[in-house]
Amino acid sequence: MKSKQFTLFALILVQILEQFMINVLAININNNNNILPLEHVTTTSLLTNNKASKLLLSPESYLSLSHYHSTCPDLEGIIHRQVQAWIRKDYTFAASLIRLHFHDCVVRGCDASIMLSHKGSERRAKVSKTLRGFRIIDEIKAEVEKKCPKTVSCADILTAAARDATVVAGGPFWEVPFGRKDGKISSAREANRLVPQGHENVTTLIQIFRDHGAHTIGRSSCDAINHRLHNFNGTRKADPSLDTKYLNSLKKKCAASSHVYVDLDATTPRIFDTAYYTNLGRNMGLLSTDQLLNSDARTGPFVSVLASQPLVFSSQFAASMVKLGNIGVLARPNEGEIRFKCSSVNRAY
């Protein structure tokens, strides 16, 4: 379904978890500040400008839906089977893979820099300490290397895995163009500076996610919400905006330990749907940034739209994820590399 056009400063309501952000909220805004339909993102971003020199082509213009058709024809089948198997074992891996992809793209673009494991890397950053899914990507890469050695990048695998995780969770499908290469630089300092951490106000969130982001499934640690339950803004009382029954439920769940995890969506945590937005209207936003989306005049109307029109949300989520996956890609000749192992740059081998 082609999405409706909304002409406003920043659409999709974004919020980020402090510890376990798994929502991927993306904002697609064209030159007229409209949300981009999926058809626009998947076609125009892949077409070259006939008048432009090859030197002026954007990196994403080098991506192609047929990039691995001859060199690794079963790539998407391998990725899907592995992702499906892991999520069947543990449904929370769906959100974890989406989150891992987001963390990768928000720092230096979608170059699998989050996968590098060395001292001072993004993977070792404070904001990355609860990330999961590394083993899944490593196992997919190992299988791909057996069938298509030195051909497929970790960046492409992670991007497609996030798409398949969404589909397995009941979300929309979108085509993933391939041709990304892997980066050689990964910085914990950059990650800690660039990745949202759950305490931002709506203005900051809109600015951060004007070019990328989206949102529906995931968890957060009790540590991230305890201040709302017991000492909101230093009052030694709970956040008055929380629904009373929901507040009591959270207190019971978090009583044992601050390391307990709580679902963002209190009603349908395993399913990709719009219940998250419906819950905001019931004062059941887990994080303070969640509830602000509903109360802020700039974003509140869209909570209602996304809660009441699931097809609009699905369409926009897919378009958003296409745009997210194209951010800062290394696709031009002589950019990046095809890692043999996702956790290390090739010079180690």
C-alpha positions, 0 to 999 in steps of 0.5 A: 500500500502506497503511504499517504503523504503528510506535509509536516516538519518531522513525522514518525515519532521516534524514541530511543531506549536507554539500554535496550532500544530495539525500535527502529524509527525512521523518518523519510522526508523529501524536499517538501517535507513529505513522508516518502512512499516505499516505491520512491525510496526503493527506485529513485535511490537506486537510479543514476542521474544520466547527466551526472558524471560517475564521479558524482554518483552517490554511494547508494547509487552503486547498490543493486538488487542483482548484485549477488545474483551470479556470485552468490545466488542463495545469499538471501535464502541462507540469511533468511533460514538462519534468522528464522531459526534463531528467532524461533528459539528466542523471539527477542532476537528479532528486535536485537537484530534490528537494533544491531543494524541501527547501531551500525548505521548511525555511526559511520553509516552501514559498514558493519563497523559495529561487528569489529571487536577490538579495544576501543571499537563501537562494540565495546562502547557503553551504549553497545553493552546490551547489544545482541545478535553478533553470533547470528551474523557471524554464523551467517557469514561463516556459512556464506563464506563456505558457499561464496568465499570472499564475496559477500560483505558483513554490512550486506548480511547485517542489513538483510538480517534486520529485514528478515528479522522484521518479516519473521516477527510479522512485519513488512517485507522490503527489497534490500539492494546489495553492494555495501562493503565493510569499514575498517574503522570502529570507534567507541567514542563516536558510538557513545556520542552519536547513539541516542540513549533514552533521555533525549527530549522530542526536539533532539529526537526529531533532529537525530532521526530526521534521516534515519530511525523506526519503532515497534518491538523491543525491551528495556532494562528496569535500570532505565525506568526505575526513576519513573517508578520511584523518584521522578524528577527528584520528587520521590514519587512515581511519574504521574503520567503513568497509568496506575495499573501499568505502574504497579505492574512495572514495580512488581516486575522490577522489584527483584533486580534493576537488570530485569528486562521489560517489554516496550509493548506491554500487550503484544511484545512478540508481534510486529504491530502498532500496539506500541502507539495504542499504548501511548494513548493509554499512558503506557509508554515505558520510557519517559521519551515514549510518553513524550511522543504522545504529549508533544504537540508536534508528534502527538497527532501522529501517534493517533495516526499510526495507532489507528492505521496499521498499513500506514505504519507498515509502509512507512517502516519499510520505507524507513528501513530502506533509507536507513540501510543506505546511510553512509554506505561504502560502495564506490570502487576502492572503498572498504573491503569484504571482510573474511571474518566480521569481527576483524579487518582483513589485515589480521589474516 
